[in-house]
Amino acid sequence: MKKDELYDALVKRALGHSVTEESTEYSVDDNGVEKLVRKKISVKQVPPELSAIKLLIKKSTDDFDGMTEEQLLKEKERLLKMLSDEDKKQENKKWNSKKRRTE
């Protein structure tokens, strides 16, 4: 796993995320053929983890100590964009799960 992937996973845990689970149930008819009886799709919200937040805060203070004002502003913009993108992903997942339930 690359360093960026680990960091992204840590951010995901710190922000919280949703998980889609699919459960299917089949039965066998008189001819021995499996038929779908029930299909359930659920979206579970995983809350933010305090330990991941603490690690990010510690890492961010270590990283930011030697930065100039300009570098700090660029990093602020990058982080805000990342949070915005993550919010959009979460909204899209919610929208898609609602859409699936109505179909």
C-alpha atoms as a printed R data frame, in Angstrom:
    type eleno elety resid chain resno       x       y       z
1   ATOM     1    CA   MET     A     1   0.000   0.000   0.000
2   ATOM     2    CA   LYS     A     2   1.350   3.410  -0.938
3   ATOM     3    CA   LYS     A     3   1.771   6.294   1.482
4   ATOM     4    CA   ASP     A     4  -1.011   8.280  -0.243
5   ATOM     5    CA   GLU     A     5  -3.386   5.331   0.028
6   ATOM     6    CA   LEU     A     6  -2.704   5.017   3.759
7   ATOM     7    CA   TYR     A     7  -3.281   8.729   4.249
8   ATOM     8    CA   ASP     A     8  -6.535   8.596   2.255
9   ATOM     9    CA   ALA     A     9  -7.719   5.620   4.310
10  ATOM    10    CA   LEU     A    10  -6.929   7.513   7.503
11  ATOM    11    CA   VAL     A    11  -8.859  10.557   6.269
12  ATOM    12    CA   LYS     A    12 -11.802   8.329   5.349
13  ATOM    13    CA   ARG     A    13 -11.878   6.897   8.872
14  ATOM    14    CA   ALA     A    14 -11.526  10.353  10.410
15  ATOM    15    CA   LEU     A    15 -14.408  11.787   8.364
16  ATOM    16    CA   GLY     A    16 -16.668   8.752   8.540
17  ATOM    17    CA   HIS     A    17 -18.171   7.088   5.505
18  ATOM    18    CA   SER     A    18 -20.993   4.860   4.328
19  ATOM    19    CA   VAL     A    19 -20.932   1.191   3.400
20  ATOM    20    CA   THR     A    20 -23.424  -0.474   1.070
21  ATOM    21    CA   GLU     A    21 -24.327  -4.042   1.927
22  ATOM    22    CA   GLU     A    22 -26.303  -6.377  -0.282
23  ATOM    23    CA   SER     A    23 -28.081  -9.427   1.074
24  ATOM    24    CA   THR     A    24 -29.793 -11.963  -1.197
25  ATOM    25    CA   GLU     A    25 -31.938 -14.944  -0.288
26  ATOM    26    CA   TYR     A    26 -32.699 -17.807  -2.645
27  ATOM    27    CA   SER     A    27 -35.011 -20.809  -2.461
28  ATOM    28    CA   VAL     A    28 -35.169 -23.976  -4.527
29  ATOM    29    CA   ASP     A    29 -38.445 -24.658  -6.315
30  ATOM    30    CA   ASP     A    30 -39.983 -28.087  -7.054
31  ATOM    31    CA   ASN     A    31 -37.842 -28.443 -10.205
32  ATOM    32    CA   GLY     A    32 -34.609 -27.878  -8.280
33  ATOM    33    CA   VAL     A    33 -34.050 -24.402  -9.725
34  ATOM    34    CA   GLU     A    34 -32.833 -21.629  -7.450
35  ATOM    35    CA   LYS     A    35 -35.009 -18.531  -7.484
36  ATOM    36    CA   LEU     A    36 -34.364 -15.182  -5.898
37  ATOM    37    CA   VAL     A    37 -36.759 -14.707  -2.994
38  ATOM    38    CA   ARG     A    38 -35.474 -11.516  -1.418
39  ATOM    39    CA   LYS     A    39 -32.825  -8.927  -2.151
40  ATOM    40    CA   LYS     A    40 -32.016  -6.262   0.389
41  ATOM    41    CA   ILE     A    41 -29.609  -3.368  -0.129
42  ATOM    42    CA   SER     A    42 -28.761  -1.337   2.942
43  ATOM    43    CA   VAL     A    43 -26.482   1.625   3.450
44  ATOM    44    CA   LYS     A    44 -24.777   1.838   6.818
45  ATOM    45    CA   GLN     A    45 -23.078   4.951   8.097
46  ATOM    46    CA   VAL     A    46 -19.695   4.440   9.724
47  ATOM    47    CA   PRO     A    47 -19.099   7.296  12.174
48  ATOM    48    CA   PRO     A    48 -15.849   9.247  12.344
49  ATOM    49    CA   GLU     A    49 -13.173   7.713  14.565
50  ATOM    50    CA   LEU     A    50 -11.552   9.841  17.221
51  ATOM    51    CA   SER     A    51  -8.232   7.976  17.019
52  ATOM    52    CA   ALA     A    52  -7.957   8.725  13.264
53  ATOM    53    CA   ILE     A    53  -8.764  12.389  13.901
54  ATOM    54    CA   LYS     A    54  -6.064  12.562  16.582
55  ATOM    55    CA   LEU     A    55  -3.499  11.012  14.240
56  ATOM    56    CA   LEU     A    56  -4.351  13.501  11.483
57  ATOM    57    CA   ILE     A    57  -4.079  16.434  13.879
58  ATOM    58    CA   LYS     A    58  -0.710  15.233  15.147
59  ATOM    59    CA   LYS     A    59   0.547  14.668  11.613
60  ATOM    60    CA   SER     A    60  -0.742  18.038  10.449
61  ATOM    61    CA   THR     A    61   0.979  19.942  13.252
62  ATOM    62    CA   ASP     A    62   4.243  18.143  12.465
63  ATOM    63    CA   ASP     A    63   3.894  18.923   8.763
64  ATOM    64    CA   PHE     A    64   2.880  22.566   9.145
65  ATOM    65    CA   ASP     A    65   5.523  23.775  11.589
66  ATOM    66    CA   GLY     A    66   8.084  24.655   8.903
67  ATOM    67    CA   MET     A    67   5.669  26.034   6.293
68  ATOM    68    CA   THR     A    68   5.485  29.600   5.050
69  ATOM    69    CA   GLU     A    69   2.234  31.566   5.088
70  ATOM    70    CA   GLU     A    70   1.793  30.967   1.349
71  ATOM    71    CA   GLN     A    71   2.348  27.221   1.718
72  ATOM    72    CA   LEU     A    72  -0.165  27.114   4.574
73  ATOM    73    CA   LEU     A    73  -2.794  28.875   2.447
74  ATOM    74    CA   LYS     A    74  -2.248  26.429  -0.421
75  ATOM    75    CA   GLU     A    75  -2.539  23.503   1.986
76  ATOM    76    CA   LYS     A    76  -5.739  24.990   3.422
77  ATOM    77    CA   GLU     A    77  -7.232  25.212  -0.080
78  ATOM    78    CA   ARG     A    78  -6.179  21.632  -0.838
79  ATOM    79    CA   LEU     A    79  -7.743  20.296   2.361
80  ATOM    80    CA   LEU     A    80 -10.982  22.234   1.846
81  ATOM    81    CA   LYS     A    81 -11.242  20.874  -1.693
82  ATOM    82    CA   MET     A    82 -10.615  17.351  -0.415
83  ATOM    83    CA   LEU     A    83 -13.379  17.727   2.193
84  ATOM    84    CA   SER     A    84 -15.737  19.146  -0.414
85  ATOM    85    CA   ASP     A    85 -15.010  16.258  -2.776
86  ATOM    86    CA   GLU     A    86 -15.619  13.768   0.023
87  ATOM    87    CA   ASP     A    87 -18.953  15.442   0.849
88  ATOM    88    CA   LYS     A    88 -19.972  15.215  -2.810
89  ATOM    89    CA   LYS     A    89 -19.077  11.511  -2.876
90  ATOM    90    CA   GLN     A    90 -21.181  10.909   0.238
91  ATOM    91    CA   GLU     A    91 -24.142  12.781  -1.267
92  ATOM    92    CA   ASN     A    92 -23.845  10.808  -4.519
93  ATOM    93    CA   LYS     A    93 -23.799   7.533  -2.582
94  ATOM    94    CA   LYS     A    94 -26.906   8.572  -0.626
95  ATOM    95    CA   TRP     A    95 -28.649   9.648  -3.830
96  ATOM    96    CA   ASN     A    96 -27.770   6.399  -5.612
97  ATOM    97    CA   SER     A    97 -28.909   4.248  -2.694
98  ATOM    98    CA   LYS     A    98 -32.242   6.119  -2.524
99  ATOM    99    CA   LYS     A    99 -32.613   5.756  -6.268
100 ATOM   100    CA   ARG     A   100 -31.992   1.978  -6.061
101 ATOM   101    CA   ARG     A   101 -34.596   1.597  -3.326
102 ATOM   102    CA   THR     A   102 -37.278   3.284  -5.426
103 ATOM   103    CA   GLU     A   103 -36.626   1.132  -8.494
